[in-house]
Amino acid sequence: MAQGDRSDLPLHGVRIVEFGHVAAGPFAGMLLADLGADVVKVEPPNGDQMRAWPPIERDEDDNKFSYNFTSLNRNKRSVVADLKDPEQNAAIRRLMLEADVVVQNYRPGVLDKLGLGYEAISEDHRGVVFCSISGFGLRSPYRDRGAYDVVIQGMSGLMSVTGSDGGPPVKAGVPVADFITGLYAAMTVAALVHQVRESGTSRHVDVPMLDCLLATSALQVSEFWGTGRTPSALGSAHPRNAPYQAFRGRDRYFTVAAGNDRLWQSVATAVERPELLDDPRFTTQEGRVAHQVALAELLEESFMTRDADEWVTLLSSYGVPCGPINTFEEVLADPHVVDTGLLIRTTAPVIGEVSDLAFPARISGAESVPTRRPPLLGEHNDEVLAEWTS
């Protein structure tokens, strides 16, 4: 897939060097690439370790390519280098000095030891945004610890409010620490890049995974500060709204989010239980929350009489926010996903044509569609070095 005209995208003309592996760094790089930046992924000789993550497609010559790698590395070019080799290190340094942005998620200190850290690069640079993603950041007492998503989910408090009260620890089913950190990193880089270009003053962006995940727990943190009570796991229920959780229909579960008195009245009307509106336990939102276990049991008596999809249709007709609990197979076939253009077809080495998810924020007058397939390892060494440093 050739590089098309991306001049209508906001980061067109921005050059980024990505030292990214697995998830947080590559996701940040891909978001910036989707917004038009020219992202060059610098990989070690054995490549980003996600290249080996299944599912793997193999061709008749035993060439292989990872679907997981494909999902995080579109719109990039790949340069492979052994950074311990002086000549190859020098070539990558030249690329970094031509870049507007460096995004990296090696452990703190790794690039510094190779002479490619922020201090070494910014000293000779016209102005660079140098974004360092790590588990705990550059000033933490845990700076030198390794961190993966599950470690951060556990330390951040997220796992303490996920799952059922009294049950074993449960992590979120998607790697939220990696991806939320990647979002914070990409957002901050995009906000800084034009300022740094104009001022010539380099900026070092320190993006700790633990801090990013904790920052998205603002409601739980404020609840603790306001009450002195530690929030606990509530399953699918909500600490401040009810009925606001998953309920069991005749065939499967579905969700209801009646977050105010008007919506609660609509729920009671839809299930033909007007007596619930007169029950003193449920007349206020605070009362419904305090007695939400009893409320859920009463509502499920009604919900068990029909299939989940029937309830979703009926409650929606009353204006109550609700929906099915989809598998990924089901959500990928949902009319919303299909009609909004989130699903796209692109290509990948070995795999050929493959489904992908588009950049989800749509910009009027600009089409953010993949114009580069995910790269083979080191596919663009000669091309990028000639283009950027000639």
Sequence and secondary structure as in RCSB ss.txt:
>XXXX:A:sequence
MAQGDRSDLPLHGVRIVEFGHVAAGPFAGMLLADLGADVVKVEPPNGDQMRAWPPIERDEDDNKFSYNFTSLNRN
KRSVVADLKDPEQNAAIRRLMLEADVVVQNYRPGVLDKLGLGYEAISEDHRGVVFCSISGFGLRSPYRDRGAYDV
VIQGMSGLMSVTGSDGGPPVKAGVPVADFITGLYAAMTVAALVHQVRESGTSRHVDVPMLDCLLATSALQVSEFW
GTGRTPSALGSAHPRNAPYQAFRGRDRYFTVAAGNDRLWQSVATAVERPELLDDPRFTTQEGRVAHQVALAELLE
ESFMTRDADEWVTLLSSYGVPCGPINTFEEVLADPHVVDTGLLIRTTAPVIGEVSDLAFPARISGAESVPTRRPP
LLGEHNDEVLAEWTS
>XXXX:A:secstr
      TTSTTTT EEEEE  TTHHHHHHHHHHHTT EEEEEE TT  GGGG SSEEE TT  EEEHHHHHH TT
EEEEE  TTSHHHHHHHHHHHHH SEEEE S TTHHHHTT SHHHHHHT S  EEEEEESS SSSTTTTS   HH
HHHHHHSGGGGSS TTS     SS HHHHHHHHHHHHHHHHHHHHHHHH   EEEEEEHHHHHHHTTHHHHHHHH
HHS      TT  SS SSEEEEE SSSEEEEE  SHHHHHHHHHHTT THHHH TTSSSHHHHHHTHHHHHHHHH
HHHTTS HHHHHHHHHHTT  EEE   HHHHHTSHHHHHTT EEEEEETTTEEEEEE  SS BTTB     S   
 TTTTHHHHHHHHH 
